[in-house]
Structures are given as C-alpha cells and as structure tokens.
Amino acid sequence: MKVIDGHAPGLRGKDLEIYIKAGISTDHESFTKEEALEKIRLGMKTMIREGSAAKNLDELIPLMDDNYENCMFCSDDKHPDDLLKGDINEMVKIALTYGIDLMKVLRVACVNPVLHYGLDAGVLRKGYSGDFLVINNLKELAELKTYINGKVVAEHGKSCIVYQPPQIVDNFHAAEKSVSDFFLPARNRKINVIEAIVGQVITGRLIATTIIVDGNAVSDPDRDILKIAVINRYKESRVMIGFTQDIGLENGAIASSIAHDSHNIIVAGVLLMKLSAVRSI
C-alpha cells in the first residue's frame, strides 16, 4: 500500500478530522504553528517547508523540539538558483540556530522520511543501500562527499555523475493570441479579486469596483489590481481571465508556464496602449 500525501493549507477542525480519517498521512502546506500542531495531534506528519515562494521554516521550527518524531523537512518547488544556496542541508543548519538538539534535527532531516515512506535507502542499517554524507564536523556540517549505493556521486561540491542530455518534450500546442483574446466584457462594476500573499501559497479574496473601458473590465495599476489570464497550453481553447492584487506592476506583464498543477500558461499585468486614446488592457 502506498503512502498518501496531503495538500491542505488552512484545513482545521472537523474537516481536518475527516481528511485524516480518509488516509492522508502528511501535509506540507501548514503556515501557522497552531495548524501544524493540530494536524500532528490528529496523527498526521507535518512537513516543514522552505521553498522559493512558500517559506514556513521560521514559523514551524519551534514545533520540532517536542514533536520531532512527527516532522520532516520539505523544500517543495525550489528554483535552481536557490538550490545552489542549499536545500535540506541549509534547513538543518537553520534549525540548529534555534537551539534544537542536533540528533532531533538529523532525525527530522534523514530518518523520519525513510521510515514513513518505507524506503530501503537513507539509513545506515544492514541490508540498506549505502547512502550517506561525509561532513567536516557536527557544527559546520559542510558536505565533503556524497555516497549513493556505496559509490561517491559528489565530492567537494562537484558532481561525479556522468551528464546525460535529457530528451526535450514540447507540450505547447496553443495558437498565437491576439490582444482581443484578453478583453473581458464587463457585466457589472463589481469583480472578484485574487489577493496574492507574499511568501505563501494561499491567497485572499477581495471584492472591488472595476474600471470599464469600451465595455471591458480593465486593470487598475493605481490600486495594484491587474488582469490575470490562464492560457491552455495543451489545446486551443478560450483564454480564462480574472483579476489579482499585490503583484506590484505599473506597466508590462509577467508570465510563466510553471504553474501547478496543470502547468498552463499564466500571465498577469497591465498593458498601456496609445490608439485613438490611452486604453488599458
């Protein structure tokens, strides 16, 4: 039987009890100590996350001292440039600055994931693969060598693995879009707005009054309310449009095809164009 991981930010109370009784064993989305502690008390393992966008390490680390047997570290969506600065190893070092016992921290980082998922690697036991690190000392924790299956795969920060070029997969099948594809006819002056929260994956919801130009609801950079659109990358379909706040753009746009969980194209921003008059798309 496979272990079932959870994904439920802010879930509390009776709904959380039902969720856990359904067999969900972990969650990496807790963003307050109270939420994470409730999940632990109900039998769930808490993954303390520190990714590139969502950062919960400082908030949740205090839980480890008394609940280290039910905690694991998690990076979750860490960008390559951030990985160069460190991953789980950096979380270990930060946890130690909070005065948490080294053996508790190492159990959270190394042992708990192996035991929870029933892996045959990652712990120094008879019959397990020889997967371990050689470090300089227990204070600096600088990695000297990394072993996998008893073989050195990295040494002094350099990979020993022979590079294998990956196969490039093209999953973009959307047709080129025009400006009119991003028009949003205004039904009334009230709109739902997604409130972005810096450093978190959760969002808020606002009701705002929109600006209408030529019958279309448009961005309002003065209030930092910008148009956001989702473009299906896998097949040709209508552009889905809404509004978001706290992006911080006064002109221009930002787009990405890294967008969980479907990884469609998401673009947000404002474009000011001079036609017969200044119009905001």
Backbone bond lengths (Angstrom), bond angles and torsions (degrees), N, CA, C in turn:
res aa  C-N    CA-C-N  psi(-1)  N-CA   C-N-CA  omega(-1)  CA-C   N-CA-C  phi
1 M - - - 1.460 - - 1.524 109.90 -
2 K 1.318 116.16 133.59 1.451 120.96 -179.41 1.526 111.24 -84.36
3 V 1.337 114.78 147.45 1.465 120.86 175.99 1.525 108.71 -75.23
4 I 1.332 116.55 138.10 1.467 121.22 -179.28 1.526 109.33 -103.09
5 D 1.320 116.30 120.66 1.466 121.56 177.39 1.522 110.74 -90.17
6 G 1.320 115.57 148.64 1.455 120.86 -178.84 1.516 113.09 -104.26
7 H 1.324 114.00 170.49 1.469 121.52 -177.43 1.529 106.16 -158.34
8 A 1.337 115.86 78.30 1.465 118.32 -170.46 1.532 111.84 -141.09
9 P 1.336 117.93 75.13 1.465 119.87 179.31 1.527 112.10 -64.34
10 G 1.332 115.97 130.89 1.456 120.89 175.50 1.508 115.91 78.78
11 L 1.319 118.35 1.91 1.467 120.55 -178.73 1.528 109.58 -72.93
12 R 1.340 116.43 126.16 1.464 120.96 -176.49 1.535 109.91 -140.22
13 G 1.337 115.66 170.76 1.458 122.00 170.60 1.515 114.73 64.39
14 K 1.343 115.45 -143.06 1.460 122.31 -175.55 1.526 112.16 -60.72
15 D 1.334 116.29 -39.18 1.464 119.13 179.71 1.529 110.39 -62.89
16 L 1.327 117.15 -37.46 1.458 120.81 178.04 1.534 110.47 -66.43
17 E 1.319 117.14 -41.14 1.468 120.90 178.60 1.525 110.76 -59.90
18 I 1.320 116.84 -43.97 1.469 121.29 178.74 1.525 110.07 -63.65
19 Y 1.303 115.46 -41.79 1.469 122.12 -179.28 1.526 110.69 -59.54
20 I 1.331 116.50 -47.20 1.464 120.90 -178.32 1.529 111.03 -69.92
21 K 1.329 117.55 -38.29 1.462 120.62 178.71 1.528 111.96 -64.16
22 A 1.324 116.63 -20.87 1.469 120.49 177.28 1.523 112.12 -75.97
23 G 1.346 116.92 -4.85 1.457 120.37 176.21 1.508 115.51 107.15
24 I 1.325 117.99 6.54 1.462 121.13 179.08 1.526 108.66 -75.61
25 S 1.330 117.14 123.08 1.467 119.88 -169.84 1.521 114.60 -105.56
26 T 1.329 118.64 -16.81 1.461 120.66 -178.60 1.520 110.63 -139.01
27 D 1.326 115.12 165.85 1.463 120.39 171.83 1.525 108.18 -153.75
28 H 1.338 116.59 134.50 1.462 120.91 179.55 1.527 111.78 -114.98
29 E 1.338 116.89 16.45 1.456 120.66 -174.04 1.534 114.20 -109.99
30 S 1.321 118.77 5.15 1.461 119.86 -179.49 1.526 110.13 -65.17
31 F 1.321 116.89 135.02 1.460 119.42 -179.84 1.526 113.00 -122.54
32 T 1.348 117.55 3.92 1.467 121.09 171.39 1.524 108.50 -134.04
33 K 1.341 115.71 154.24 1.470 120.04 178.27 1.518 110.74 -61.86
34 E 1.333 117.16 -39.38 1.456 121.06 -177.33 1.525 111.50 -63.18
35 E 1.325 115.88 -41.76 1.469 120.23 179.20 1.524 110.87 -64.83
36 A 1.341 116.66 -47.25 1.464 120.80 -178.96 1.521 111.38 -63.47
37 L 1.338 117.14 -40.34 1.459 120.79 -179.21 1.520 111.20 -66.57
38 E 1.317 117.76 -37.75 1.463 121.02 177.36 1.525 110.27 -63.25
39 K 1.310 117.65 -40.98 1.460 121.32 179.26 1.527 110.82 -65.73
40 I 1.325 116.58 -39.65 1.471 120.23 177.98 1.520 110.33 -64.42
41 R 1.317 117.50 -44.53 1.469 121.54 -178.04 1.519 111.88 -64.58
42 L 1.314 117.07 -24.93 1.468 120.90 178.78 1.525 112.06 -91.27
43 G 1.339 116.99 5.64 1.452 120.36 173.87 1.512 116.70 101.69
44 M 1.316 117.23 8.57 1.462 121.00 -178.21 1.528 110.30 -97.42
45 K 1.325 117.26 147.41 1.457 122.46 173.00 1.536 108.49 -85.50
46 T 1.327 115.71 135.59 1.459 120.31 178.71 1.516 110.58 -101.54
47 M 1.330 115.67 126.30 1.461 121.11 174.00 1.525 108.36 -95.00
48 I 1.319 115.99 118.34 1.465 120.94 178.91 1.520 107.75 -83.65
49 R 1.320 115.79 115.58 1.463 120.97 -170.25 1.527 111.94 -102.23
50 E 1.330 114.34 142.37 1.457 122.36 169.41 1.518 107.40 -143.25
51 G 1.324 115.98 92.38 1.454 121.05 179.74 1.508 111.02 -103.19
52 S 1.331 116.57 -162.60 1.462 120.35 177.77 1.525 111.51 -81.72
53 A 1.322 117.14 -35.06 1.463 120.72 -179.77 1.524 111.40 -101.07
54 A 1.323 116.84 -51.16 1.468 121.64 -178.42 1.527 109.49 -94.57
55 K 1.321 116.19 121.88 1.461 121.81 -177.11 1.529 109.34 -127.54
56 N 1.340 115.92 113.09 1.465 120.95 -177.52 1.518 112.99 -124.97
57 L 1.320 117.63 7.85 1.466 121.77 -174.16 1.522 111.73 -61.47
58 D 1.311 117.71 -52.60 1.467 120.64 -176.45 1.527 111.99 -61.55
59 E 1.317 116.55 -35.39 1.463 120.26 -178.48 1.526 111.77 -71.90
60 L 1.342 117.35 -38.53 1.468 120.68 -170.27 1.527 114.81 -98.47
61 I 1.319 118.21 -15.55 1.469 120.12 -177.30 1.530 113.31 -54.92
62 P 1.339 120.35 -39.29 1.469 119.26 -179.69 1.527 114.47 -56.58
63 L 1.342 117.37 -21.80 1.468 120.56 179.16 1.526 112.35 -68.78
64 M 1.330 116.33 -24.24 1.456 120.21 -171.14 1.520 113.31 -64.98
65 D 1.309 118.05 -33.22 1.452 120.36 -172.86 1.526 111.78 -57.35
66 D 1.337 116.23 -45.35 1.468 120.69 -178.45 1.518 113.36 -97.78
67 N 1.329 117.21 -13.45 1.472 120.30 -173.84 1.520 112.37 -126.57
68 Y 1.328 117.28 29.06 1.463 120.39 -174.15 1.524 112.67 -62.49
69 E 1.325 118.20 -26.56 1.465 119.65 179.96 1.528 112.06 -71.13
70 N 1.319 117.34 -16.21 1.468 121.63 -176.77 1.525 112.61 -116.72
71 C 1.319 116.57 21.23 1.464 121.02 179.40 1.521 110.79 -123.32
72 M 1.328 115.61 151.29 1.460 123.15 172.37 1.521 107.92 -140.05
73 F 1.324 116.88 156.61 1.455 121.36 174.27 1.526 109.58 -89.73
74 C 1.317 115.85 152.11 1.464 121.33 -177.37 1.524 108.64 -150.74
75 S 1.336 117.30 131.77 1.471 119.53 177.81 1.532 110.33 -90.62
76 D 1.328 119.43 -50.82 1.468 123.96 172.51 1.523 113.10 58.57
77 D 1.300 116.54 98.14 1.474 122.66 175.44 1.519 111.82 62.85
78 K 1.298 116.62 59.80 1.454 120.53 178.22 1.520 108.75 -101.17
79 H 1.324 116.18 128.94 1.450 121.28 -177.98 1.532 110.81 -71.49
80 P 1.330 117.77 152.12 1.468 120.48 -178.00 1.520 114.13 -54.19
81 D 1.344 118.08 -39.64 1.462 119.30 -179.53 1.522 111.17 -67.20
82 D 1.345 117.26 -31.53 1.467 119.94 176.24 1.523 111.07 -74.98
83 L 1.334 117.20 -33.00 1.458 120.33 177.35 1.528 111.65 -63.85
84 L 1.330 116.65 -31.93 1.457 120.07 176.96 1.529 111.91 -63.34
85 K 1.335 115.97 -28.08 1.465 119.97 178.75 1.529 111.50 -79.39
86 G 1.334 116.76 -20.77 1.459 120.50 -179.50 1.508 111.28 138.69
87 D 1.339 115.42 158.71 1.462 120.54 -179.19 1.525 108.64 -128.88
88 I 1.322 117.98 -117.23 1.461 120.84 179.07 1.528 110.97 -61.17
89 N 1.347 116.62 -33.62 1.465 119.36 179.02 1.522 112.13 -60.03
90 E 1.324 117.02 -37.12 1.464 120.04 178.30 1.529 110.97 -71.21
91 M 1.326 117.13 -34.44 1.456 120.34 177.59 1.530 110.08 -65.01
92 V 1.326 116.25 -36.55 1.463 120.64 176.33 1.526 110.25 -61.53
93 K 1.318 116.60 -47.17 1.464 120.80 -178.53 1.527 111.74 -63.35
94 I 1.322 116.34 -40.32 1.461 119.91 179.12 1.527 110.45 -66.45
95 A 1.334 116.71 -41.32 1.465 119.99 179.73 1.525 111.12 -60.14
96 L 1.322 116.90 -36.39 1.461 120.41 -179.83 1.519 111.92 -67.34
97 T 1.336 117.89 -29.00 1.466 120.17 178.15 1.524 111.72 -68.62
98 Y 1.341 117.07 -16.08 1.459 121.25 176.85 1.528 111.75 -86.20
99 G 1.331 116.81 1.38 1.457 120.49 177.97 1.511 114.70 83.07
100 I 1.320 117.55 12.83 1.470 120.71 178.97 1.534 108.91 -77.93
101 D 1.312 116.04 139.00 1.460 121.97 -177.69 1.526 111.68 -54.98
102 L 1.332 116.10 136.57 1.463 121.57 -176.79 1.523 112.31 -56.66
103 M 1.332 117.49 -42.93 1.463 119.81 -177.05 1.527 111.30 -66.66
104 K 1.328 117.22 -33.20 1.465 120.16 175.62 1.533 110.26 -66.12
105 V 1.330 115.29 -43.74 1.466 119.90 -179.09 1.527 110.84 -63.60
106 L 1.329 116.77 -43.79 1.459 120.11 -179.74 1.522 111.91 -67.11
107 R 1.319 116.88 -32.67 1.469 119.50 176.25 1.531 109.84 -64.57
108 V 1.327 116.47 -43.19 1.467 120.55 178.49 1.527 110.80 -62.41
109 A 1.324 116.50 -40.90 1.462 120.83 -175.26 1.515 112.90 -78.26
110 C 1.334 117.63 -37.51 1.469 120.76 -166.96 1.530 115.22 -114.39
111 V 1.333 116.48 -41.66 1.460 119.83 -169.60 1.527 112.70 -91.74
112 N 1.314 117.54 -46.70 1.466 120.60 -175.34 1.527 113.63 -56.12
113 P 1.344 119.57 -43.95 1.480 118.27 178.55 1.519 113.18 -61.88
114 V 1.337 116.76 -38.79 1.473 120.68 -179.59 1.521 110.53 -64.00
115 L 1.341 116.04 -45.80 1.463 119.76 -178.15 1.527 111.43 -69.60
116 H 1.330 117.06 -40.19 1.465 120.16 -176.92 1.528 111.55 -65.39
117 Y 1.333 116.78 -42.24 1.461 120.27 -175.84 1.527 112.85 -94.07
118 G 1.339 117.06 0.06 1.450 120.01 178.02 1.510 113.16 64.35
119 L 1.331 117.63 39.19 1.457 121.69 -178.27 1.523 110.45 -77.84
120 D 1.311 116.29 151.28 1.467 120.29 176.97 1.525 110.29 -99.80
121 A 1.317 116.03 28.54 1.464 121.59 -178.94 1.520 108.85 -146.92
122 G 1.335 114.58 160.74 1.453 118.75 170.88 1.510 116.43 98.45
123 V 1.322 119.65 -9.35 1.464 121.29 174.90 1.529 108.69 -127.32
124 L 1.313 115.88 148.45 1.464 120.28 -178.26 1.519 109.42 -84.69
125 R 1.342 115.34 85.06 1.455 122.56 178.52 1.521 109.81 -135.63
126 K 1.299 115.64 154.20 1.450 121.18 178.20 1.529 109.38 -60.84
127 G 1.333 115.50 132.55 1.456 120.35 179.53 1.512 114.05 91.14
128 Y 1.353 117.99 -10.20 1.460 121.61 179.03 1.532 109.48 -92.59
129 S 1.333 115.84 159.36 1.457 120.68 175.54 1.528 109.91 -65.78
130 G 1.325 115.91 150.65 1.465 120.44 178.82 1.513 110.95 -81.36
131 D 1.341 116.57 78.13 1.466 122.50 179.92 1.523 108.65 -111.43
132 F 1.323 117.34 113.87 1.464 119.37 -178.73 1.525 110.32 -164.35
133 L 1.342 115.30 168.09 1.452 122.84 176.86 1.519 109.75 -111.22
134 V 1.298 115.49 148.43 1.463 121.43 167.67 1.523 106.32 -107.83
135 I 1.348 117.21 121.57 1.460 121.49 -177.46 1.521 110.02 -116.69
136 N 1.339 115.65 166.66 1.466 119.04 -176.89 1.524 111.72 -77.35
137 N 1.354 117.93 -42.41 1.456 121.61 176.96 1.521 108.70 -164.34
138 L 1.343 116.34 174.49 1.470 121.11 -174.96 1.528 112.90 -87.65
139 K 1.332 117.63 9.15 1.464 120.56 175.11 1.527 111.01 -107.69
140 E 1.335 116.17 -50.71 1.462 119.70 -179.78 1.529 111.75 -81.55
141 L 1.328 117.04 -31.60 1.471 122.67 178.41 1.529 112.82 55.28
142 A 1.314 116.77 37.07 1.468 120.68 177.33 1.518 109.85 -78.15
143 E 1.331 116.79 127.93 1.459 121.22 -177.08 1.532 110.75 -77.16
144 L 1.315 116.48 124.07 1.460 121.73 177.52 1.527 111.24 -96.12
145 K 1.332 116.16 -44.03 1.459 121.16 179.03 1.524 109.68 -143.32
146 T 1.324 115.00 150.13 1.462 121.47 174.07 1.521 108.59 -122.27
147 Y 1.342 115.79 128.22 1.461 121.57 179.49 1.534 110.06 -112.10
148 I 1.316 116.66 136.21 1.464 123.53 170.69 1.518 107.23 -131.46
149 N 1.340 115.87 126.93 1.467 121.16 -175.96 1.530 111.77 54.61
150 G 1.336 115.08 34.66 1.449 120.02 176.51 1.516 115.08 79.07
151 K 1.336 118.03 3.45 1.459 121.34 -179.39 1.524 110.62 -114.14
152 V 1.320 116.47 143.15 1.464 121.37 177.88 1.531 108.99 -71.11
153 V 1.321 116.64 121.24 1.471 121.06 178.62 1.521 111.99 -111.18
154 A 1.339 117.14 -13.77 1.466 121.01 176.54 1.520 108.49 -153.21
155 E 1.331 115.64 143.60 1.460 119.75 -178.95 1.524 109.05 -146.43
156 H 1.339 115.49 125.53 1.472 122.39 179.17 1.536 111.79 51.37
157 G 1.325 115.33 44.50 1.456 120.36 175.31 1.512 115.70 81.21
158 K 1.329 118.69 4.13 1.462 122.24 -179.96 1.528 110.23 -116.46
159 S 1.325 116.35 135.30 1.455 121.06 178.89 1.524 110.80 -74.04
160 C 1.319 115.16 140.24 1.463 121.48 175.36 1.527 111.42 -102.90
161 I 1.322 117.43 3.02 1.467 122.09 -177.81 1.526 109.42 -83.41
162 V 1.310 117.20 132.52 1.463 121.90 178.81 1.526 109.42 -67.86
163 Y 1.321 116.72 127.95 1.461 121.99 -177.30 1.528 111.28 -66.52
164 Q 1.317 115.42 132.54 1.456 121.96 175.93 1.525 108.30 -119.26
165 P 1.326 119.06 113.20 1.478 120.05 -178.37 1.522 110.99 -62.49
166 P 1.332 117.24 132.39 1.474 120.10 -178.34 1.531 111.61 -79.49
167 Q 1.321 115.41 159.11 1.459 120.77 173.96 1.517 108.44 -81.09
168 I 1.314 116.53 128.73 1.461 121.08 -178.73 1.533 108.85 -81.85
169 V 1.307 116.30 126.27 1.462 122.00 -179.27 1.527 108.82 -110.50
170 D 1.300 117.72 126.14 1.462 122.40 179.73 1.529 108.84 -101.75
171 N 1.330 116.11 109.39 1.461 120.50 178.60 1.525 111.79 -113.31
172 F 1.328 116.72 25.75 1.462 120.23 176.74 1.530 109.08 -101.22
173 H 1.316 115.11 114.25 1.459 120.05 -178.26 1.533 112.06 -129.24
174 A 1.331 117.24 15.49 1.457 121.05 178.80 1.520 110.10 -83.99
175 A 1.328 115.72 145.21 1.462 120.60 178.16 1.525 109.92 -79.82
176 E 1.315 116.20 161.13 1.467 121.24 178.09 1.526 109.50 -61.16
177 K 1.336 115.84 140.47 1.460 120.90 -177.72 1.525 111.03 -101.86
178 S 1.326 115.07 155.63 1.465 121.39 175.85 1.524 109.20 -110.46
179 V 1.318 116.78 167.86 1.465 121.58 -179.40 1.524 110.77 -57.42
180 S 1.322 117.03 -40.72 1.466 120.57 -177.09 1.527 112.56 -63.90
181 D 1.337 117.93 -22.77 1.464 120.53 177.98 1.530 111.53 -64.20
182 F 1.338 116.09 -18.91 1.461 120.66 -177.03 1.524 112.83 -104.73
183 F 1.350 116.79 9.41 1.463 119.88 172.64 1.527 109.45 -73.86
184 L 1.328 116.27 144.81 1.464 121.54 177.46 1.523 108.92 -128.44
185 P 1.346 117.91 99.71 1.463 120.45 179.44 1.531 111.63 -55.57
186 A 1.326 116.46 131.87 1.468 121.35 -177.09 1.518 110.24 -83.56
187 R 1.337 115.92 121.11 1.464 120.83 176.11 1.518 110.99 -86.21
188 N 1.327 116.43 -34.38 1.464 122.68 173.45 1.519 107.34 -157.48
189 R 1.313 117.55 -176.95 1.458 120.54 -174.66 1.529 113.04 -87.51
190 K 1.320 118.52 -5.61 1.465 121.90 179.69 1.532 110.06 -97.92
191 I 1.343 115.87 134.99 1.462 120.28 179.20 1.532 109.58 -134.50
192 N 1.325 115.31 151.01 1.466 121.19 169.74 1.518 108.87 -81.75
193 V 1.326 116.66 137.39 1.461 121.79 -178.50 1.533 109.31 -126.21
194 I 1.338 116.54 130.11 1.463 121.67 175.20 1.524 108.36 -80.96
195 E 1.322 117.02 119.42 1.466 121.12 179.25 1.523 109.63 -90.65
196 A 1.330 116.87 112.36 1.466 121.37 178.41 1.528 109.23 -74.33
197 I 1.333 116.87 138.10 1.463 122.52 178.52 1.522 107.45 -117.89
198 V 1.330 116.37 116.12 1.458 121.82 -175.48 1.526 110.71 -62.03
199 G 1.342 115.91 132.36 1.450 121.30 176.81 1.516 114.74 80.35
200 Q 1.337 117.92 7.47 1.458 121.11 -179.19 1.528 109.86 -134.39
201 V 1.327 115.81 157.49 1.460 120.09 175.74 1.527 111.24 -93.67
202 I 1.311 117.31 -10.94 1.459 119.86 176.95 1.521 109.76 -81.90
203 T 1.303 116.88 158.38 1.461 122.22 178.11 1.523 109.54 -131.71
204 G 1.322 115.56 163.22 1.459 121.27 174.18 1.520 110.04 -104.78
205 R 1.337 115.87 174.07 1.462 120.89 178.48 1.518 109.09 -128.10
206 L 1.334 115.71 129.67 1.454 122.04 179.00 1.530 109.90 -124.26
207 I 1.296 115.28 152.66 1.467 121.56 171.06 1.515 106.93 -110.60
208 A 1.327 117.24 123.01 1.461 120.71 -176.33 1.528 110.03 -130.94
209 T 1.323 114.61 162.78 1.464 121.35 174.06 1.521 108.24 -92.78
210 T 1.316 116.35 128.93 1.458 120.34 -174.30 1.520 111.81 -92.63
211 I 1.328 114.49 161.03 1.460 121.58 169.66 1.529 107.61 -92.13
212 I 1.313 116.48 135.70 1.466 121.33 -179.11 1.519 109.41 -115.93
213 V 1.327 117.42 125.80 1.459 123.82 177.85 1.530 108.03 -126.75
214 D 1.313 116.77 121.43 1.466 121.99 179.93 1.526 111.79 52.99
215 G 1.349 116.51 36.85 1.454 121.55 176.92 1.517 114.83 84.20
216 N 1.337 117.07 0.98 1.455 120.70 -178.79 1.528 111.76 -112.35
217 A 1.336 116.30 140.29 1.466 121.17 172.65 1.520 107.82 -74.34
218 V 1.349 116.63 132.75 1.465 120.56 -174.33 1.520 110.75 -128.99
219 S 1.321 115.46 169.34 1.461 121.62 178.81 1.519 110.88 -66.45
220 D 1.336 114.88 154.76 1.462 121.65 178.35 1.536 108.01 -131.05
221 P 1.345 118.17 80.71 1.466 120.81 -175.64 1.524 113.58 -61.36
222 D 1.340 118.93 -23.87 1.465 120.60 177.89 1.531 111.50 -62.69
223 R 1.335 117.14 -31.11 1.470 121.74 176.61 1.529 111.43 -104.88
224 D 1.333 115.95 8.95 1.461 122.00 -179.27 1.530 111.46 57.80
225 I 1.329 116.66 36.58 1.463 122.57 173.28 1.519 107.37 -105.53
226 L 1.325 115.95 110.14 1.455 121.14 -173.16 1.519 111.36 -117.57
227 K 1.302 114.78 152.81 1.458 120.36 176.82 1.527 109.02 -72.65
228 I 1.322 117.01 140.12 1.459 122.95 175.63 1.522 107.89 -127.88
229 A 1.321 116.26 137.19 1.465 120.72 -176.18 1.523 110.35 -133.10
230 V 1.332 115.60 145.33 1.464 122.53 175.85 1.523 107.91 -116.89
231 I 1.341 115.23 125.47 1.459 121.88 -178.41 1.523 108.44 -113.81
232 N 1.302 117.09 121.74 1.462 121.73 178.36 1.531 109.17 -64.36
233 R 1.332 117.09 119.93 1.454 120.73 -177.52 1.527 112.76 -86.98
234 Y 1.332 117.45 -14.33 1.461 121.10 -171.80 1.525 113.35 -95.09
235 K 1.338 116.32 -22.12 1.462 119.63 178.17 1.521 108.61 -157.86
236 E 1.300 116.29 161.82 1.450 120.85 -179.28 1.529 110.08 -75.39
237 S 1.332 116.42 124.88 1.461 121.34 179.20 1.523 108.79 -157.41
238 R 1.317 115.96 172.00 1.460 121.70 -177.50 1.528 110.70 -66.32
239 V 1.329 116.15 141.14 1.458 121.47 176.31 1.531 108.95 -71.18
240 M 1.334 117.13 129.62 1.455 122.18 178.86 1.531 108.26 -93.96
241 I 1.326 116.65 130.26 1.465 121.21 -169.31 1.524 111.29 -127.68
242 G 1.319 115.65 140.73 1.461 122.08 174.64 1.516 109.54 -150.28
243 F 1.345 116.64 -158.26 1.460 121.58 179.91 1.518 110.20 -135.97
244 T 1.338 115.45 149.26 1.455 120.88 178.63 1.528 109.47 -138.63
245 Q 1.318 116.33 157.02 1.463 121.43 -179.19 1.525 110.36 -127.22
246 D 1.340 115.64 153.86 1.472 123.90 177.54 1.519 112.95 76.64
247 I 1.343 117.12 29.89 1.457 121.01 171.25 1.533 109.85 -83.23
248 G 1.345 116.05 -36.97 1.460 120.28 174.03 1.516 115.84 91.65
249 L 1.329 119.15 14.47 1.463 121.68 178.56 1.528 110.18 -95.59
250 E 1.331 116.68 134.13 1.456 120.94 175.27 1.526 111.16 -97.93
251 N 1.309 116.13 -24.23 1.462 121.52 176.93 1.529 107.97 -157.62
252 G 1.330 117.07 147.42 1.451 120.22 -178.63 1.519 111.53 93.43
253 A 1.324 115.98 -170.75 1.461 120.42 -174.87 1.524 110.10 -152.30
254 I 1.317 115.10 163.23 1.461 122.40 175.02 1.523 107.77 -129.97
255 A 1.339 116.33 137.24 1.465 120.37 -176.17 1.525 109.62 -136.51
256 S 1.329 115.45 154.86 1.457 120.93 179.28 1.520 109.82 -153.48
257 S 1.332 115.63 146.92 1.464 120.29 171.53 1.525 110.09 -105.04
258 I 1.339 117.51 6.66 1.462 122.24 170.78 1.519 105.40 -95.38
259 A 1.306 117.79 99.73 1.464 121.48 -172.62 1.525 108.40 -153.26
260 H 1.348 116.06 96.54 1.463 120.47 -178.66 1.524 111.48 -61.20
261 D 1.323 119.29 144.51 1.453 122.86 3.14 1.535 111.56 -104.70
262 S 1.303 117.77 -10.32 1.465 120.76 -176.02 1.519 113.05 -91.24
263 H 1.337 117.22 -16.34 1.461 122.57 179.27 1.525 112.31 57.77
264 N 1.327 114.72 44.06 1.454 119.29 168.54 1.523 108.48 -78.77
265 I 1.315 117.34 178.04 1.463 121.61 -179.65 1.531 108.41 -87.27
266 I 1.314 116.45 125.78 1.462 121.47 176.86 1.520 108.52 -118.07
267 V 1.315 116.24 131.10 1.462 121.17 178.84 1.521 108.80 -132.84
268 A 1.329 116.23 139.03 1.463 121.38 177.73 1.510 108.60 -137.45
269 G 1.329 116.40 142.82 1.453 119.18 177.25 1.508 112.65 156.94
270 V 1.332 114.63 -163.27 1.461 121.77 -179.54 1.517 107.33 -143.53
271 L 1.324 115.72 139.42 1.455 120.87 178.25 1.516 108.16 -124.29
272 L 1.333 116.67 120.35 1.456 121.21 178.48 1.518 108.61 -97.05
273 M 1.321 116.33 123.75 1.468 121.29 -175.96 1.528 109.90 -124.30
274 K 1.339 117.29 139.97 1.455 121.85 175.57 1.526 108.65 -99.29
275 L 1.322 114.23 106.99 1.461 119.91 174.67 1.533 105.63 -109.81
276 S 1.321 118.68 -120.07 1.458 119.99 172.49 1.519 108.65 -74.66
277 A 1.337 116.45 -22.79 1.454 123.10 174.79 1.531 106.83 -151.15
278 V 1.320 117.25 170.53 1.444 120.31 178.99 1.527 108.24 -73.47
279 R 1.323 116.26 126.05 1.457 121.07 179.64 1.515 108.69 -123.76
280 S 1.325 115.58 146.43 1.460 120.96 178.20 1.512 108.42 -110.26
281 I 1.327 115.41 123.22 1.472 119.92 -178.06 1.523 109.48 -80.49
